[in-house]
Amino acid sequence: MMTWKTTLSAVAAVFLCALGEFTVQSQSNKQPHILFIVADDYGFHDIGYHNSEIKTPNLDKLAGDGVKLENYYVQPICTPTRSQLFSGKYQIHTGLQHSLIWSTQPNGLPLEDPTLADKMKEAGYSTHMVGKWHIGFYKEEYLPTRRGFDSYFGYYGGGEDYYGHNTCSYLLKGFCGYDFRDGDKVDYQDKGNYSTHVFTQRAIDVVNSHDPNQPLFLYIAFQAVHAPLEVPEKYTQMYDFIQDKNRRTYAGMVTCMDEAVGNITKAFQDKFMFEDTFMIFTTDNGGQIHEGGNNWPLRGWKGSLWDGGMKGVGFVHGNGLTKPGTINTGLMHVTDWYPTLVNLAKGSLNGTKLDGHDQWETISQGKPSSRQEILHNIDPLSKKTGQPLRNASFDNTVRAALRVGDWKIITGGPGNSSWIPPPHMAGKTQISSEAPTKNLWLFNIAVDPEERDDISEQYPDMVRKMLERLQAYNVTAVPVRYPKPDPRSNPKLHGGAWGPWET
C-alpha cells in the first residue's frame, strides 16, 4: 500500500517530468537570436585551430565549444559569396557568375527574390547589418535598408581605407570618394576611426538597445582582413617574430578582428542573450597571398577555383547544438545558410527557389549532409583556355568547377595553381609547372585534399559524367549581369561619396 508520502513523491515526479518536457518544448519552439559574422579574405590557414602562428583565442574558444565545419565551401571572391548567402542561389541563377560588382557598375543582386534578411524580418526578427554590403547600390532599391534590414551601418563597395573610408574605382580612373553610411546617410563622424573598432562598437550598441524578448538577426560583415593592410600598432607588436611585413600586419588585423568577436559575444552575454543565440562565423573566400593571407596546405588562393580559393574557415556555436565540441565533415555550401536559418527562425520559404539545402540536422546533430554536390561556378565571360575535348557535352575551355560527392572537376582557367605556405615555411613552396593551356582536372578530394594528383586520364568515365552534370547546370543558367561602368556613378557628382545614382 502506498503511503501519502510516496503518493506525493510520485505526483511530484510526474509534475517535474511534465515540466521538463514543457521546458524542452518551449525552448525548441523559441526563435533563437542569430549572430552571423563574415570575415573578408580570411585564409584557411589563418585561424588558431588550423595550426596557424596567428593568435585567435576568441575564435578558437567559440569554435571549440561549437561545431567546426571542415568540409564547407564559399566562393572565390567577395560578391559571389555574399550574393549566394542572401539569395540561397548559385551565381548562374542570379546572373552574377562573372567577377564581382564594381562600384561604378549599375548592377546588383536581382530584386525578384526575397533576401535572407527579408525572410528573417518576415519571421518577426529585428534585423540589423554592420559592415560590408557589396551586392549593389546603384539604385535605392538595392540598399540594405530596402532589402530586409531595419538598420545599416557600413560601406557599400568592395574595399577601402580602414581609417579614411575612401576608395577609388578600379574600372574608371579618377573616380574616388568616401564610402561610409549610417542608414542611408553618409557618416563623416567616423572618418579617421579604424573600421574594425567602429563596426564592433555599433554591433555592441545594437545588442545593448535590443529588447531580448524579440528575436534578433545581427549580420556583421567585417572589412577585416581585406587589403589594404592597416591596423593599430599594438596588434602587430606581438608578432615581431614574423619577418614578412605583410604577414605581420595581416596577423595583427586578424588578432584585432578576433578581439572584436570576443567583445561582441560578451555584449550578448552581458545582456543575457548569448544562451539563446545561434552564431555563425565564416570567411567569404580564401586568403590573398599577396596581402598577407594564407591557405596552406590547400592549393591556390583568393580568386581561384582551387580549394585554397573556396574552402572556407567556418564554425557554428550556441543554441540548439546537441553535439558541441565536434568537427563536422558533411559537405556544406554558403547557399545552405538561407534555408537553414529561415527554418531555424521558424520562417517561411514560400516564394523562393533555392539551390541551398537545410543543413540544420547535419550541423546540430551530426547527421549526414543532405548535399551531395556543389556547383562552384560556370563563368562564360572569363577568357577561354586551351582546346575543347572532342564530343564533350560541356565546353571544357570555359572556366567552371563542380563537386559531386568526393569528386571535383575543374575546367578552363582555374587561377593561380601553386601551393604557397606562410612565409616562415617558404621552403615548402611549390609552383605549378602545368602547361598554361591545360584546361581539365579531376580530383578525389577525400584522398587528395591538396589537389596534387590530377586523375582525369585514369577516370575518363567519371570525367564524362562530371561534364554532363556541368552541362545540365549550364542549361539552367540565366544571362550574365556585368554592365559597363557608368560615368554617372562618379562620387564628385554626389557630394564626394559613393551612393545611388539612378532613380
N, C-alpha and C positions, 0 to 999 in steps of 0.2 A: 504494500500500500504506500502510495506517495504521500509524504508529509507536505504541509503547506510551504515549507522552505524549498523542497525540491521542485514543487509545482511552480513556485515563484521563480526559481532559477531557470526552469525550462522555458517559462514565458519570457523571461529576460533574454535568454539566449536566442529565442526566435525573433524577438524585437530587434536585438543587436544585429542579427544576421540580415533581417529585412532592412534595417537602417544602412548596413554596409552595402547591400545591393542597391538601395536607393542612391547612396553617395556615389558609387561607381557609375550608375546610370546617369546621375546628374552631371558628373564630371565628363562622361563621354558625350553628353548632349550639349555641353557648354562650348561655345565658339572660342577657340584659343586666340590670344593675341599672336600676331605673326610679325616677326622681325626678319627682314630679308636684306642681307648685306652683300654687295658686289665689290670686289677689288678689281682694279683696272690693270691689265697687263701683268698679272701676278704669276710668276713662274712656278711650274710644278715642283721644282726642287727647293723653292724658297720659303717653305714653312718648316718649322722645327721638327715635326714628326716625320718629315721626309729626309731626315739626316742633314739638314742644312746647317751651315755655320751661322745663319741669321737667327736671332733670338725672337721667338714669338710665344712667350709664356701664356698669354691670354687665349690665343687661338688654340694652342696645344691643349690647354685645360678644357676648353669648351668641346673640342673635338674628342678628347679622351673620355669625357663624360657623356658624349653623344654617340653618333654613328658616323664613321668616316666613309665617304663614298669613293671607292678606289677603282671603279670602272665607269666613271662619269665623264661625259663629254659636253663641251661647249662648241663655239665656232672659232675660226682662226683670228677674227678681228672683231672690233667693237660693235658696230651697228648690227651685224647679223645675229650676234648673241642676244642683244637687247631686244631686237625685233621679234626673235623667236620666243624669248621669255614672255613678252607682253601679248603675243598673238597665239602662242601654242602651235604655231605653224612653221613648217620648213620654209626656207628662203624662196624656194621655187614656187611657193604658193602665195607669196606676198609681193613678188616682183623685185625683191631686194637681194637677188642672188649674185650680184656683181659689186665688188668693192664695198664701200661704205657711203654714208650720206655726208657730203661735204657741206659746209655752212653756206656756200654760195649756190647750192642746188635747190631748185623748187621741188623738193622730194620729202617723203615721209612714210611712216608705216600707214598703209591704207586705212581709211576711215570706215570701211564697210563693216568690220567686225568689232565687237567689244574687246577692250583690253582686259588684262588680268585685273588692273585696278578698277575698271568698270564693274567687273563681276564681284570684286570684294565689296565695293560700295553698295551694289545691289543686294548683297547678303547682310547688310546692316553695319558694315565696318566703317570706322573713321579712318580715312586713307590719307597718308602723308608721304611725300617724297623729298629726299635731300640728296643733292649731288648731280651727277652727270646724266643728261637725258639722251641725246644723240640718236633720236629716231624721228627727227623732223620738226621744223618750227617756222617754215616759210609762210604759213597762214595761221591765224589764231586757233583754228580748229584743231591744229596738230599739237598745241601746247599741253603740257602735263595737266594743267588745271581744267582742260577741256576733255581729257582722256581718262578721267576717273579719280583724280587726286583732289582732295579738299584743300590741300596746301602744297606749295612747291617752293624750294629754296635751293638754288644751284646754278648750273650753266647748261646752255642748250647744245653746244657743239661737242667736238670730239676731244679737245685738249687745249690747254692754255697755260700761262704762267701761274704758279701756285700762289704768288703774293699779289701781283698786279692784276690778275684775271683778264689779261689781254691775249688776243690771238690773231694771227694773220691767215688769210686764205691760202690754201695750197694750190688752188686752180687759177685764181686771179691775183696777180701781183699787185701789191699796194692796197689791197682790201684788208684793213686791220681795224680792230675795235675791241671794246670791252664786252665781256660776256659773264654777267653775274646777276641773278634775278631773285627777288623776294616776291613770290607770287608772279604776276605778270609784269611787275615794275622793276626797272633797273635799280640794283642795290649798289650804291657807291660807298656805303658806310664801312664795308668790309674790304675796301681796296687797301692793300698793304698787309692784310692778315693772311696767314698760312691756311690754305683751304681745308686741310685735314682737321685742324683745330676748329675752324669756323663751322664745318659740317657737323662735327661732333657736338659742339655746343647747341646747334639748332636741333639736332636729334634729341638731346637731353631735354631741351625746352619743350619739345613736342610731348615727350613722356611725362614730364612734370605737370603739364597743363591738361593731361588727358584724364577723363573720367574712367576709372578701371572697370566700371560696370558695362561699358561699351567695348566691343572688340576693336582692337587697333591693328591696322596694317601699316607698318612703317618700312618703307623701302629706302635704303641708304646705298647710293652708288658713289663710292669714294673716287676722287680723282687719283689718289694713290693706287698704284705706284707707277703710273704712266709718266712718260717724259713730259717736260724737262726735269732733269734730276736736281731737285731742290728740297732741302729740309733744314730746320734749325740745327745748328752745330751740335747741340747737346746730344742729339740722337746718333751722330756719327762718332762721337768720342769713344764709345765702347767698341768701335770697330777699327781701332788703329792697327790691328794685326792684318787687316785686309789691305794689301798693297795697291790693288787696282782702284783708281779713284772712282770710276763709275760704279763699280761693285760696292765700294764703301758707302757712297752716298745713297745708292739704292737700298742697301741694308738698313741705313738709318731711316729711310722712308717707310720700309716695311715695319720696323720696330715702332715708329710713330703711329702707323695705322693699327698695329696690334694694341698699343696703349689706348687708342681711340675706341676700339671694340670693347676693351675692358671697361672703359668709362661709361659707354652706352649701356652695356649689360648691367653695370652697377646701378644706373639710374632706374632700370626696370626692377632691380632687387629692392632698392630703397622705396619704391612705390608699391612694393608687394605685388608686382605683376609678373615677375620672372617665372614663377612656378606655373603660371598659366600661359606661358609663351612658347611657341614653336619657332625656333631660329634656324635660318639657312645662311650659310656662308659659301660663296663661290667666287671664282675668278671669271672674267669674261673671255679670256683667251690665254694662250701661252705667253711666257715671258719674252721680252725683246732683248736678245743677246747684246745688241749694240747699245742698250741703255741700262745695262747692269743686271737684267733679269736672267734666269737660267731654268732649264727644264731637264737637266741631267737626271737619269740616263736616257731620256727619250730623244728621239731623232727630230731635228728641226726646231723651229721656234715660231713666234707670232707671225701670222700671215701664211703659214704653210699648212698643207693637208696631212703632214706627218702628225703623229700623236703629240709631239712636242708643241704643236700649234693648237691642239684641240682637247687633249686630255686635261681636265681641269682639277685644280685643288677644290675640293668640296666636302662639306660635312653638315650635319644637322644636329640640333640639340634641343632637349626640352620636352614639352608637353606631348604625351601620347606615345613615347618610345617605350616599348616593352623589353627591348634588348640594348640598353645603353652600354657604352664601353666596348662596342664591337666594330668590326670592319665589314662593310657591305661590298660585295663584288658583283652585284647584279648590274646588268647593262642599263645605264641611265643617260638621258639627254636633257639639255636645258629646256626643250619644249615640254617636258614632263611636269615642270613646276606648275604650269597653268591648270591642268585638270586636277593634279594632286592637291593644290592649295584651295581651289574652288570647292572641291568636295570636302576637304578638311574643314573649311569655313561654313559648311552646310549651305553652300550657294547652289546656283543652277547653271548647268552648261547649255541650257536652251539657247538656240541661235548661234551656236558655234559648230565649226567643222575643223577638228583638231588633228594634228599629227602627233601630239603628245599623248602619253599614257599615264593613267593614275597609278602612281608608284607607292601609295601610302602603305600598303601591306608589306611591300618589299623593304621600305625604309623602317617602318615601325616594328615589324615582326620578323624580318629576315626571310620572308618568303621569296621564292624565285621571281625574278623580274618578269613583268608582263611584256617587256620589249625584247624583240628578237633581232631588230635591225635598226640602223641609223643611216639616213641619207645625210652625209656630211655636207654635200653641195653638188650642184651641177651649174657651172658658170659658162654660158655660151659666149660671153663677151671677152673673156680672157684670151690672150694670144694662144693659138693652137700650137701644139708641139708634135714634131715627128710626122710619121706616116701612119695612115689608118690600117688596121688589120683587114684582110680580105674577108668578105661575107660576115663581118661582125654586126651584131644587132644594134650596138651603140658605138658612136664615133669616139674611139679612144684617143683622138688628138685633142678632145675637149677636156678642160680641167674639171675633174669630178672625183668624188670618193664616196665609198659605200661600205658599211659594216653590216655583215649578216652573221649572227652568232659570233664565232671566234674569227671568222674570215673578214679580211679587209682588202678591197681593191682600190687602187688609185690610177687615174688616167690623166693624160695631158701633162701640164707642168705643175708639180706639187709645191714649188717654192724651195728654198734652200734645204738641201738634203743631208747636212752634216750632223755629227754628234759633237756638241760643244759642252764640256764640263765647266764648272765655275773656275775663275782664273787661277786659283791656287792648285788646281788639278790639271793645268794646261797640257801636261804631258800625255794625257789620255785623249786629247782632241783627235777626231778622225774626220777628215774632209772627204766628202763623197767623190769618188772617181768615175761615176757613171757618165755615160755619154749624154750631152745636153739634148739629144734628140730622143732619148728613151722616154716612153710615154705610157708604160703599163707595168704595174707591180701588183703582186698578190702576197699577202702575209697571213699567217695564223698567229693572231695577236696573243692568244693564250700561251703559246710556247715561244713566241718571239716578240715580246712587248716593245723591244727596241727597234723593230723593223730593220733588221740587218740582213735577213736572208729572203730575197725575192724568190718565190717558188711558183711563179706563173708558168714556167715551162714544164714543171713537173705535174701540174694540175690543170691541163687545158680544159677539161670538162667543167671544173669549178670556175675558171675564167669565163667560159661561155655563159654559165648560169648567172654569174655576177653581172656581166654585161647586159644580159637580158633583163635583169632586175633594174639596172640603171635606166635602161630604155623604158621600162614600164613606168618608172617615176618621171622620166623626161616628157612623156606624152601628157602628163598632168600639169606640167609647168605653165605658169602664166607669163606673159611678156615681161621682159626686164624693165624695171623703172630705174633709169640712170640718165636724167636730163642734163643738158648742157648748163654750165653756170650762168646765173642771171645777174647782169650788171646792177639791177635794182636792189640787190642784196647788200650793196656797199654800205658799211656802217656810217660812213660820212653823210649819207642821206637820211640817217635815223638817229641823229644826236650823238653819234660816235659809238653806238652799241649795236651788237648783233641782235636781231629780232625779226619778227614777221614783216614781210614787205608786200605781200599780196593780200588783197581783200576778197 
